Amino acid sequence: MTESELVLLACPEWRYPAQALAKRLGIACLQTPSDIFPPRYLLYDNAGLALIEHRTIGRKGAVSSSRISCDFVSGAARHRRLYGGGTGQALARAVGLSSGFKPLVADLTAGLGRDGFVLASLGARVIWLERHPIVAALLADGLDRLRTAAAFDRQSRDGGDQHEHVLAEIVARLSFYEQDGRAWLEDGCRRDTPDVIYLDPMFPGRDKSAAVKKEMAAFQELVGGDDDAGKLLDAALKVARYRVVVKRPRGALFLAERKPTFTLEGKTTRFDVYSLAKIPR
């Protein structure tokens, strides 16, 4: 199923913003409850925008449902922000982030923005680039809700969880463009030359049963593969000030068969680092 075949189901109270989004995406907007529930669709409700998929599994025809959305305020994103290991985690070390160096990072394949949000929470300035219209809509919705939470946070600084008072600072370090990464580079990076360029390309050949979480299968099937990722790497190496970082499944071949300067490995993923100049300290 392609994005043009999706429909957007909207709760009544969110009808007008949902209709505007559906018009921009060129898809149908239906009201819930509805008699039409396709196996995969977009849902606009009180929790924001989400990609929903229903799968029939097993011989008894049990239905497994997944909901994919951007939530930077609660859940896994909040836990990682508070307890993820700070600048000692592999992602931060890969981009060279430290107490003395807070880089401008261009995430050219932003997806749902999770790694970029972690970097912004650690003090880096992050530019998200995402070209797929459905993924960009999910990311924009998550960023909007983060901004709303940050605005509420500023109004309640005299109470509440002191950790939450940093949300406004994180928002200030995030920028988002719905644009192809290569086009953005060729456009002069909108006058911002990134210190570090970050790539996390998606490939259809991944083993979904092992390397991709079950709830992300629908997302990967919708987006497909970044077949031009090698060309994106070539372009990034010509622009980045200090380094280019490529996130890969552990055990995968180097992107475009280009050997990195060094690699940082985790349990399931690794970061291939292409150094261009010494990181300042």
C-alpha positions in Angstrom: 0.0 0.0 0.0 1.4 3.4 -1.0 0.7 6.7 0.8 -1.9 7.6 -2.0 -3.9 4.6 -1.0 -4.1 5.5 2.7 -7.1 7.2 4.3 -7.1 9.4 7.3 -9.7 8.7 10.0 -10.5 11.7 12.2 -12.2 12.0 15.5 -15.0 14.6 15.3 -13.2 17.2 17.5 -10.2 17.0 15.2 -12.1 17.1 12.0 -10.8 20.5 10.7 -7.1 20.0 11.2 -7.4 16.4 9.9 -9.2 17.6 6.7 -6.5 20.2 6.1 -3.8 17.6 6.5 -5.6 15.1 4.3 -5.9 17.7 1.6 -2.2 18.5 1.7 -1.4 14.8 1.5 -3.9 14.1 -1.2 -5.8 11.4 0.6 -9.4 10.9 1.8 -10.5 12.0 5.2 -13.2 10.0 6.9 -15.0 10.5 10.2 -14.9 8.0 13.0 -16.7 5.8 13.8 -16.6 4.4 10.3 -17.7 1.3 8.6 -14.5 1.4 6.6 -11.4 0.3 8.5 -8.6 -0.7 6.1 -5.7 -2.8 7.4 -3.5 0.3 7.4 -4.6 3.9 7.8 -3.8 7.2 9.5 -5.6 8.2 12.6 -6.0 11.8 14.0 -7.3 11.7 17.6 -6.6 13.3 21.0 -3.2 11.6 21.1 -2.2 13.2 17.8 -1.5 11.7 14.4 -0.6 8.0 14.1 -0.1 5.3 11.5 -2.3 2.3 12.5 -2.0 -1.2 11.1 -4.1 -4.3 11.8 -2.5 -7.7 11.0 -4.2 -11.1 11.1 -1.8 -13.6 12.7 -2.0 -17.3 13.4 -4.4 -19.9 12.3 -7.2 -18.6 14.5 -7.1 -15.2 12.8 -6.2 -13.2 15.8 -5.7 -9.5 15.0 -2.5 -7.7 16.1 -2.6 -3.9 16.0 0.2 -1.4 16.0 0.2 2.4 16.5 3.2 4.4 15.2 3.5 8.0 16.2 6.0 10.6 17.4 5.9 11.2 21.1 8.8 13.2 22.5 7.1 14.1 25.7 6.4 10.8 27.4 7.1 7.1 27.2 10.4 5.9 25.7 11.6 9.3 24.6 11.2 10.8 28.1 12.9 7.8 29.7 15.8 7.9 27.3 16.2 11.7 27.8 16.4 11.3 31.6 18.2 7.9 31.9 19.8 7.2 28.5 23.4 7.6 29.5 24.0 11.2 28.6 27.0 12.0 26.4 28.5 8.6 27.2 26.0 6.8 24.9 27.3 5.6 21.6 25.1 8.0 19.5 26.6 11.0 21.3 30.1 9.8 21.0 29.6 9.0 17.3 28.7 12.7 16.5 31.5 13.9 18.9 29.1 15.6 21.3 30.7 16.5 24.7 30.5 19.1 27.4 32.8 21.3 25.3 31.4 20.7 21.8 27.7 21.0 21.0 27.6 20.5 17.2 25.0 21.5 14.6 23.8 18.1 13.4 21.9 17.7 10.2 19.8 14.5 10.3 19.1 14.0 6.6 17.0 10.9 7.0 15.1 12.0 10.1 12.3 9.4 10.1 10.4 9.7 13.4 13.2 11.9 14.8 14.1 9.7 17.7 17.9 10.0 17.5 17.8 13.7 16.6 15.7 14.3 19.7 18.2 12.5 21.9 21.0 14.7 20.5 19.0 17.9 21.0 18.3 16.9 24.6 22.0 16.6 25.1 22.7 20.1 23.8 23.3 19.7 20.1 21.4 21.8 17.6 19.6 19.5 15.2 18.1 20.0 11.8 15.7 17.3 10.8 15.2 16.6 7.0 12.5 14.1 5.9 11.2 13.7 2.4 8.5 11.1 2.7 5.2 13.0 3.1 3.5 10.6 5.6 6.6 10.3 7.8 7.1 14.1 7.6 3.5 14.6 8.8 4.0 12.2 11.8 7.3 14.0 12.7 5.7 17.5 12.4 2.8 16.4 14.6 5.2 15.1 17.3 7.2 18.4 17.1 3.9 20.4 17.5 2.9 18.5 20.6 6.4 18.9 22.0 6.1 22.7 21.5 2.7 22.6 23.2 4.2 20.7 26.2 7.1 23.2 26.3 4.8 26.2 26.3 2.8 24.6 29.2 6.1 23.9 30.9 7.1 27.6 30.8 3.8 28.6 32.4 4.3 26.2 35.4 8.0 26.6 36.2 7.2 27.1 39.9 6.1 23.5 40.3 6.2 20.1 38.8 9.1 17.9 37.8 12.2 20.0 37.4 13.4 17.7 34.6 10.5 18.8 32.5 11.7 22.5 32.5 14.3 21.7 29.8 11.6 21.0 27.1 11.6 24.6 25.9 15.4 24.5 25.6 15.2 21.3 23.5 12.6 22.8 21.2 14.8 25.8 20.6 17.5 23.5 19.3 15.3 21.7 16.8 14.5 22.6 13.2 12.5 20.7 10.7 12.2 20.8 6.9 10.1 18.5 4.8 12.7 18.2 2.1 15.0 15.7 0.4 18.4 15.6 2.2 20.4 15.9 -1.0 18.3 18.8 -2.3 18.9 20.6 1.0 22.6 20.1 0.7 22.6 21.3 -2.9 20.5 24.3 -1.8 23.4 25.5 0.3 22.0 23.9 3.6 19.8 27.0 4.0 22.9 28.9 5.1 23.7 26.5 7.9 26.8 24.4 7.3 26.4 21.4 9.6 29.3 20.3 11.8 28.1 16.7 11.6 25.7 15.0 9.1 23.8 12.0 10.4 22.3 9.3 8.1 20.1 6.4 9.1 18.9 5.1 5.7 16.2 2.5 5.5 16.7 -0.6 3.4 14.0 -3.1 2.3 16.4 -6.0 2.6 16.5 -5.9 6.4 15.4 -9.1 8.3 12.3 -7.8 9.8 12.0 -10.7 12.2 15.3 -9.8 13.9 16.5 -6.3 13.0 13.2 -4.4 13.0 10.7 -4.2 15.8 7.3 -5.7 14.9 5.5 -2.4 15.4 7.8 -0.8 12.9 7.1 -3.3 10.1 4.2 -1.2 8.7 6.3 1.9 8.7 9.1 0.2 6.8 6.7 -1.3 4.3 5.2 2.1 3.6 8.4 4.0 3.2 10.4 1.4 1.3 14.2 1.6 0.9 16.5 4.6 0.5 18.1 3.2 -2.6 20.0 6.5 -3.2 21.6 6.4 0.2 25.1 5.9 -1.3 24.7 9.2 -3.3 23.5 10.9 -0.1 26.7 9.8 1.7 28.8 11.1 -1.2 27.0 14.5 -1.0 27.3 14.6 2.8 31.0 14.0 2.8 31.4 17.1 0.6 29.5 19.4 3.0 30.0 18.3 6.6 32.5 20.3 8.6 33.8 17.6 10.9 32.3 14.2 10.2 29.5 12.1 8.7 27.9 9.4 10.8 25.9 6.5 9.3 23.8 4.3 11.5 23.7 0.7 10.3 22.4 -2.7 11.5 25.2 -4.5 13.3 26.8 -6.9 10.7 25.6 -5.0 7.7 27.9 -4.0 4.9 29.4 -0.5 4.9 27.1 2.0 3.0 28.2 2.2 -0.6 31.1 -0.1 0.4 32.9 2.9 1.7 35.0 2.1 4.8 34.6 4.5 7.7 37.4 6.0 9.8 36.1 4.1 12.8 33.0 2.3 14.1 31.1 2.2 17.4 29.1 -0.9 17.9 26.1 -1.6 20.0 24.0 -4.8 20.6 21.9 -4.5 17.4 23.3 -1.4 15.6 26.5 0.4 14.9 27.7 3.9 14.0 30.1 4.2 11.1 32.0 7.5 11.5 33.7 9.2 8.6 36.1 11.8 10.0 36.8 14.9 7.9 38.5 17.2 10.5 39.4 17.1 14.2 36.5 17.7 16.6 37.2 20.9 18.7 37.3 20.4 22.5 
